[in-house]
Amino acid sequence: MRTLLATAATIVLAGCGATAAYGAEAVPPRGKPGYKPAIAWRTCGDTALQSRTAECGFLTVPMDYADPAGKTIKLAVSRIKHSVPDDKYQGVMLINPGGPGASGVNLSVLGENVPNKAGAAYDWIGFDPRGVGSSQPKLSCDSKYQGYNRPAYLPSTPELERTWLKRARDYAAACARSGGALLDHLRTVDTVRDMESLRTALGAEQINFYGYSYGTYIGQVYATQYPQRVRRMVLDGVVNPERIWYDSNLDQDIAFDRNIKIYFKWLAEHDEAYHLGKTGAKVEKLFYAEQARLAKMPAGGVIGPDELTDVFLQAGYYVFGWDSVGSAFSSWVKRKDPAPLQALFDASNPQAEGSDNGYAIYLGVQCTDKQWPQSWDKWRTDNWRVHKIAPFETWGNAWYNAPCLTWAGKAGKPVRVDGRKVPPILLISETLDAATPFSGSLAVRKIFPRAALIEGVGGTTHAGSLFGNACIDNSVADYLATGELPRRVKANRADKRCKAMQPPDPSASKAESAASVNLSRMELQKQIGAH
């Protein structure tokens, strides 16, 4: 499940110091009877969190839960407390933005986006999963790996294929050196155990949980293993637990190819704004023609065919950036100005020290949740087969995941998700979500017999709740306020259907009003993991 790094940007809480996670004089040592994890709260360093009187701290947990008295790691945590009277309090709400590898410590602000002040009854808990962002240690292997001047994604020659395989091996080896024993303890089940430690540290009998994208899989596994600890749960952009993770990536390749054609058609419908062609087929032909030209002479010396694919991939995830991608491409095609394309690529692919953290953790989780095929012949056969019908990003996605071939972390066996004992939960998806295809939402709805599914009909946006869609967001508010869900229907379909997130209007002002959403869509988008 390829991560869109633009939306999984690492959010570092500068100034949120490495405080002790518990007082040694008050709490028995780990591994001893009576030990309870705790958090020493203090003022956050991040100005956005400070303005909301959030608290920050670290939770110390075992690196290996099978060895509770052994080596420890620290999880960065933030909290924005409820603002209703205590008799109206509804408990803690943990949040995960997906990825894997996305930072969630700043997402304690999410509660203010829930309509009708329904979020005010909860303590919103943001946290960086193990190895991510402000948690300690933070995994980084090679910050330049996804930068400029990479080989072409399409392995049209044996030499290109060998070059990419070597790059993937080298990155996996760099992570083995950097991560060491941590790589054996980055599976989803480890994060689920961390959530249970966090529940205990917060003194909560049950948790509420809001998971986007990959966070929906974390929620499913937690609910399976601790059903009695689940109170309410919102899962948006639902992962199919039966397809992790090799198969789900092949599913994505086909879905993103479909979505990029939808985007090409939209650009054609607004040819007066972008001048890229009056039909989707003409825009598509232009895209691949420019990609071929960039292979010979990169735009600005840095934007080649890989970078162009990466920029356009953003449009496959969300409608919010459709105008910016179209305008950037138009600037290049019509004026040979590479700056807008480069700005979009740089925003998604920072190359500062440690900037590959999200990618490294993505691999750390996906490569070890379940064993990937160890035969490159199978990868080659499967990806060429899919490429024939979905050429847009199939090989880019294959190389993104290729370090799993030689990943040092030990692969485990995934939990068989079982929702029979889980209380009513809310599932959300748009019909044409490419990162987590809608079929996965229907599969999870079957697994959780008390769940209700809301569909953004015909939409291509991934994990878009609390971004301003009133039909969906009001249902989230109703559920969080009262536990009320849409009535479950007997058919194998969504239980409630809403209008999807709408694309921008290129003729309108470029400045988007956020009057109806306290945390702007784009600000929130930058903190949500692609899957």
C-alpha positions in Angstrom: 0.0 0.0 0.0 2.0 2.8 -1.3 2.2 5.8 1.0 1.6 9.3 -0.4 4.3 11.1 1.5 2.8 14.5 0.9 0.0 13.5 3.3 2.2 11.5 5.7 4.5 14.4 6.5 6.3 14.0 9.8 5.1 16.5 12.3 7.8 17.2 14.9 6.8 18.7 18.2 9.8 21.0 18.8 10.3 21.6 22.4 8.2 18.7 23.6 11.1 17.3 25.6 12.0 13.8 26.4 10.4 13.7 29.8 10.4 10.6 31.9 7.3 8.5 31.1 6.8 7.5 34.8 8.2 8.3 38.2 10.5 5.5 39.2 9.9 6.1 42.9 6.1 5.8 42.4 5.8 3.0 39.9 7.3 -0.5 40.2 9.9 -1.3 37.4 8.7 -2.8 34.2 8.2 -6.5 34.3 7.4 -6.4 38.1 4.0 -6.9 39.6 2.1 -3.7 40.0 3.8 -1.9 37.1 1.4 0.5 35.2 2.6 2.7 32.3 2.2 6.4 32.8 2.8 9.7 31.1 4.4 12.8 32.6 2.5 15.6 30.9 3.9 19.0 30.1 3.3 22.0 27.8 3.7 21.2 24.2 6.4 22.9 22.1 4.2 23.0 19.0 2.4 26.4 18.7 -0.8 24.9 17.2 -1.0 22.6 20.1 -0.1 25.3 22.6 -2.9 27.5 21.3 -5.3 24.7 22.2 -3.8 24.2 25.6 -2.8 20.7 24.7 -0.5 18.6 26.8 2.5 16.5 25.6 4.6 13.7 26.9 6.2 10.4 26.3 5.0 6.9 27.1 7.7 4.3 27.7 6.9 0.8 26.4 8.8 -2.4 25.8 10.4 -2.7 22.4 9.5 -6.4 22.7 6.4 -7.2 24.7 7.6 -10.8 25.0 10.5 -9.3 27.1 8.8 -6.6 29.2 11.8 -6.0 31.4 14.1 -5.5 28.4 14.9 -2.6 26.1 12.4 0.2 26.0 11.2 2.8 23.4 9.3 6.0 23.9 6.0 7.1 22.2 5.3 10.8 21.7 1.8 11.6 22.9 -0.4 14.7 22.9 -3.8 15.3 24.6 -6.5 17.9 24.2 -9.0 17.4 27.1 -12.7 17.5 26.9 -14.4 20.9 27.3 -17.8 19.7 28.4 -18.8 19.2 32.1 -17.4 16.0 33.5 -20.8 14.4 33.6 -21.0 14.7 29.8 -17.5 13.3 29.3 -17.3 10.4 26.8 -13.8 9.2 27.3 -10.5 9.2 25.4 -10.3 9.2 21.6 -7.1 7.8 20.1 -6.3 8.8 16.5 -4.1 7.2 13.9 -3.6 9.0 10.5 -2.4 5.9 8.6 0.7 5.4 6.5 2.1 3.2 7.9 4.6 5.8 9.1 2.4 8.9 9.4 2.9 11.1 12.4 -0.2 11.5 14.5 1.0 13.5 17.6 -0.5 16.7 16.2 -3.8 15.2 15.4 -5.3 15.7 18.9 -6.7 18.9 17.2 -9.0 16.7 15.1 -11.8 17.0 17.6 -12.6 20.6 16.7 -13.5 19.5 13.2 -16.4 17.3 14.4 -19.7 19.2 13.7 -22.1 20.3 16.4 -19.3 20.3 19.0 -19.7 16.6 19.3 -15.9 16.2 19.7 -15.9 18.4 22.8 -17.0 15.4 25.0 -13.7 13.5 24.4 -10.1 13.7 25.3 -8.4 13.6 21.9 -5.2 11.7 22.0 -2.6 12.0 19.2 0.4 9.8 19.2 3.4 8.9 17.0 3.6 5.2 16.6 6.8 3.4 17.4 9.7 4.6 15.3 7.7 7.5 13.9 8.3 11.3 14.1 8.9 12.4 17.7 8.9 8.9 19.1 12.2 7.6 20.2 14.1 6.1 18.4 13.0 7.6 15.1 13.9 5.3 12.2 15.7 6.8 9.2 17.8 4.9 6.6 18.7 7.1 3.6 17.1 10.5 3.3 18.0 10.9 -0.3 16.6 7.6 -1.5 13.4 9.1 -3.0 15.0 12.2 -4.3 15.9 13.3 -7.8 17.8 11.4 -10.5 16.4 8.0 -9.9 16.3 5.3 -12.6 13.1 5.2 -14.7 10.4 3.2 -12.9 9.6 1.2 -16.0 12.3 -1.6 -16.2 12.4 -1.6 -20.0 15.9 -3.1 -20.0 17.6 -5.8 -17.8 20.1 -3.2 -16.7 17.3 -0.9 -15.3 15.8 -3.9 -13.5 19.2 -4.8 -11.9 19.7 -1.2 -10.9 16.4 -0.9 -9.1 16.9 -4.3 -7.4 20.3 -3.1 -6.1 18.9 0.2 -4.9 16.2 -1.7 -3.0 18.7 -4.1 -1.5 20.9 -1.2 -0.4 18.0 0.6 1.2 16.9 -2.5 3.1 20.5 -2.9 4.2 20.7 0.7 5.4 17.6 0.2 7.5 19.0 -3.0 9.0 22.1 -1.0 10.1 20.0 1.9 11.4 17.1 0.0 12.9 18.7 -3.1 14.3 16.4 -5.0 16.7 13.6 -2.4 16.2 12.9 -3.9 12.8 11.6 -7.1 14.5 9.0 -5.1 16.4 7.3 -2.8 14.0 4.3 -5.0 13.1 0.7 -3.8 13.5 0.3 -6.1 16.5 3.1 -4.2 18.2 1.3 -0.9 17.7 -1.9 -2.5 19.0 -0.1 -3.5 22.1 1.2 0.1 22.4 -2.4 1.3 22.2 -3.3 -1.0 25.0 -0.4 0.4 27.1 -1.6 3.9 26.2 -5.2 3.0 27.3 -3.8 1.8 30.7 -1.6 4.9 31.0 -4.6 7.1 30.4 -6.6 5.3 33.1 -9.4 4.4 30.7 -11.5 1.3 30.9 -12.3 1.6 27.2 -11.1 3.6 24.2 -12.7 5.4 21.4 -10.7 5.3 18.2 -10.6 7.3 14.9 -8.5 5.6 12.2 -7.7 6.8 8.7 -6.4 4.5 6.0 -3.8 2.1 7.5 -5.2 3.3 10.8 -8.4 1.4 10.0 -6.4 -1.9 10.0 -4.9 -1.0 13.3 -8.4 -0.5 14.6 -9.6 -3.8 13.2 -6.7 -5.7 14.9 -7.2 -3.9 18.2 -10.9 -4.6 18.1 -10.2 -8.2 17.4 -7.8 -8.6 20.2 -9.5 -6.3 22.8 -13.2 -6.2 21.9 -14.2 -5.5 25.5 -12.0 -2.3 25.4 -13.7 -0.8 22.3 -16.4 1.8 23.0 -16.8 3.6 19.6 -14.7 3.4 16.5 -14.6 5.4 13.2 -12.7 3.8 10.4 -12.3 5.9 7.2 -10.6 4.6 4.1 -11.1 0.9 5.1 -8.3 -1.6 4.6 -9.3 -5.1 3.5 -7.6 -7.3 6.1 -7.7 -10.3 3.7 -5.5 -8.6 1.1 -2.5 -7.4 3.2 -0.1 -6.3 1.8 1.4 -7.7 -1.4 -2.1 -8.3 -2.9 -3.4 -4.9 -1.8 -0.7 -3.2 -3.7 -1.6 -4.9 -6.9 -5.2 -3.9 -6.3 -4.1 -0.3 -5.8 -2.2 -0.3 -9.2 -5.4 -1.0 -11.1 -7.5 1.4 -9.0 -5.0 4.3 -9.4 -4.9 3.8 -13.1 -8.7 4.1 -13.2 -8.6 7.2 -11.1 -5.9 9.0 -13.1 -8.1 8.5 -16.2 -11.0 10.1 -14.3 -8.6 13.0 -13.5 -7.5 13.3 -17.1 -11.1 13.5 -18.1 -11.7 16.3 -15.6 -8.7 18.3 -16.9 -10.2 18.0 -20.4 -13.6 19.2 -19.1 -11.8 22.3 -17.9 -9.6 22.8 -21.0 -10.3 26.5 -20.9 -8.3 26.6 -17.6 -5.5 24.1 -18.4 -5.3 23.9 -22.2 -4.1 20.2 -22.1 -6.7 18.7 -24.5 -10.4 18.5 -24.9 -10.8 14.8 -24.2 -9.5 12.6 -21.5 -7.8 10.5 -24.1 -5.9 13.5 -25.4 -4.8 14.6 -22.0 -3.6 11.0 -21.3 -1.7 10.9 -24.5 0.0 14.2 -23.6 0.9 12.9 -20.2 2.7 9.9 -21.5 4.3 11.8 -24.3 5.7 14.4 -21.8 6.8 11.6 -19.6 8.9 10.1 -22.5 10.4 13.5 -23.2 11.3 14.0 -19.6 13.2 10.8 -19.6 15.6 12.3 -22.2 15.7 15.8 -20.7 14.2 16.3 -17.2 12.4 19.5 -16.5 14.6 21.9 -14.7 17.2 19.2 -14.7 15.3 17.3 -12.0 11.7 16.4 -12.9 11.9 13.2 -14.9 9.3 10.5 -15.6 9.4 9.2 -12.1 8.9 12.6 -10.5 6.0 13.4 -12.9 4.3 10.1 -11.9 4.8 11.0 -8.2 3.3 14.5 -8.7 0.2 13.1 -10.6 -0.2 10.3 -8.0 -1.5 13.0 -5.6 -4.5 13.5 -7.9 -5.3 9.8 -7.6 -5.7 10.1 -3.8 -7.6 13.4 -3.3 -9.7 15.9 -5.3 -8.3 18.7 -3.2 -5.1 19.1 -5.2 -6.6 18.6 -8.7 -6.2 22.3 -9.6 -2.6 22.6 -8.4 -1.4 19.5 -10.3 -3.2 20.6 -13.4 -1.9 24.1 -13.2 1.6 22.9 -12.6 1.5 20.5 -15.6 0.0 23.2 -17.8 2.8 25.6 -16.8 5.3 23.1 -18.0 3.6 22.1 -21.2 2.7 25.6 -22.3 5.5 27.7 -20.9 8.3 25.2 -20.1 8.2 26.4 -16.5 9.3 23.5 -14.2 9.0 25.4 -10.9 5.4 24.5 -10.1 6.0 20.8 -10.8 9.2 20.8 -8.7 7.4 22.6 -5.8 4.8 19.9 -5.8 7.4 17.1 -5.9 9.5 18.7 -3.2 6.4 19.0 -0.9 5.8 15.3 -1.2 9.4 14.2 -1.2 11.5 16.2 1.3 15.1 15.2 1.4 16.3 16.8 4.7 18.0 14.6 7.2 15.6 12.0 8.6 12.9 12.8 6.0 12.6 9.2 4.9 11.2 8.3 8.3 7.7 7.7 7.0 8.9 5.5 4.2 11.2 3.5 6.5 8.4 2.8 8.9 6.0 2.0 6.0 8.4 -0.8 5.0 9.0 -1.8 8.6 5.3 -2.5 9.0 4.3 -3.8 5.6 7.4 -6.0 5.1 6.8 -7.8 8.4 3.0 -7.9 9.0 3.1 -10.8 6.6 5.8 -12.4 4.5 6.1 -11.0 1.0 6.9 -13.3 -1.9 10.6 -14.0 -1.8 10.9 -14.8 -5.5 11.6 -11.9 -7.7 10.3 -13.9 -10.6 6.8 -13.7 -9.0 7.1 -10.0 -8.5 8.3 -9.5 -12.1 5.4 -11.7 -13.6 2.7 -10.1 -11.5 3.8 -6.5 -12.1 4.2 -6.9 -15.9 0.8 -8.5 -16.0 -0.8 -5.6 -14.1 1.3 -3.0 -16.0 -0.3 -4.1 -19.3 -3.7 -3.0 -18.1 -2.7 -0.3 -15.6 0.6 1.4 -16.6 0.3 4.6 -14.7 2.0 3.6 -11.4 2.4 -0.1 -11.3 6.2 -0.2 -11.6 6.7 2.8 -9.4 4.7 1.0 -6.7 6.6 -2.2 -7.3 10.0 -0.5 -6.7 8.5 1.4 -3.7 7.9 -1.9 -2.0 10.9 -3.8 -3.4 13.0 -3.5 -0.2 10.6 -6.1 1.3 12.5 -8.7 -0.8 15.5 -8.5 1.5 14.1 -6.7 4.6 15.9 -7.6 7.8 12.9 -7.6 10.1 11.3 -11.0 10.8 7.9 -11.4 9.2 5.0 -12.5 11.4 1.6 -13.9 10.8 -1.3 -11.5 10.5 -4.2 -11.5 13.0 -7.4 -13.0 11.6 -9.7 -10.1 12.0 -13.0 -11.0 13.8 -15.6 -8.4 14.6 -18.3 -10.6 16.0 -17.8 -9.4 19.6 -17.2 -5.8 18.7 -19.8 -3.1 19.5 -21.3 -1.0 16.7 -18.6 0.9 14.7 -18.7 3.3 11.8 -17.1 2.6 8.4 -16.5 5.3 5.7 -15.3 5.1 2.1 -15.8 6.7 -1.2 -16.8 4.5 -4.1 -13.6 4.9 -6.2 -11.1 5.2 -3.4 -7.9 3.9 -5.0 -5.7 3.5 -1.9 -8.2 1.4 -0.1 -10.7 0.1 -2.7 -14.4 0.0 -1.8 -14.5 -3.8 -1.9 -12.4 -3.8 1.3 -15.1 -1.7 3.0 -17.8 -4.2 2.0 -15.6 -7.0 3.2 -15.0 -5.4 6.6 -18.7 -4.6 6.9 -19.3 -8.4 6.7 -16.7 -9.2 9.3 -18.2 -6.6 11.7 -21.9 -7.5 11.8 -22.8 -4.5 13.9 -21.0 -2.0 11.7 -22.6 0.6 9.4 -21.0 1.8 6.2 -21.3 5.3 4.7 -20.4 5.7 1.0 -19.3 8.9 -0.7 -21.0 7.9 -4.0 -18.8 8.0 -7.1 -16.0 9.8 -5.3 -12.2 9.2 -5.7 -11.0 10.8 -2.4 -9.3 8.6 0.1 -10.1 9.0 3.8 -11.9 12.3 3.6 -14.1 12.5 6.6 -14.0 15.7 8.7 -12.8 17.5 5.6 -16.1 19.3 5.1 -18.6 16.8 3.6 -21.6 17.7 5.8 -23.5 14.4 5.0 -20.7 12.3 6.2 -19.4 14.6 8.9 -22.8 15.0 10.5 -23.2 11.2 10.7 -19.8 11.1 12.5 -21.0 13.7 14.9 -24.2 11.8 15.6 -22.3 8.6 16.2 -19.8 10.3 18.6 -22.5 12.1 20.4 -25.0 9.3 20.9 -23.7 6.1 19.4 -26.3 6.4 16.7 -25.4 4.7 13.3 -27.2 4.7 10.0 -29.7 1.8 9.9 -27.9 -1.3 8.6 -29.5 -2.7 5.4 -29.7 -6.4 4.5 -28.0 -6.0 1.1 -24.2 -6.1 0.5 -23.9 -2.4 0.1 -23.4 0.8 2.0 -26.0 1.6 4.7 -26.0 5.3 3.9 -25.0 7.1 0.7 -23.7 10.6 0.6 -22.6 12.9 -2.2 -18.8 12.5 -2.6 -16.2 15.2 -2.0 -16.4 17.6 -5.0 -13.5 18.6 -7.2 -12.4 22.3 -7.1 -13.8 24.8 -9.5 -10.9 26.1 -11.6 -12.8 29.2 -12.5 -13.3 30.2 -8.8 -10.9 32.0 -6.6 -7.7 30.1 -5.8 -8.2 30.9 -2.1 -10.4 28.3 -0.5 -12.6 29.4 2.4 -12.3 27.3 5.5 -15.0 29.1 7.4 -17.0 25.9 7.9 -14.0 23.9 9.1 -11.8 25.1 11.9 -8.9 22.9 10.8 -8.5 23.6 7.1 -8.8 20.7 4.7 -5.3 21.1 3.4 -3.8 21.4 6.8 -5.6 18.2 7.9 -4.7 16.5 4.6 -1.0 17.0 5.2 -1.4 15.0 8.4 -3.4 12.0 7.1 -1.6 9.0 5.9 -2.4 7.8 2.4 -3.3 4.3 3.7 
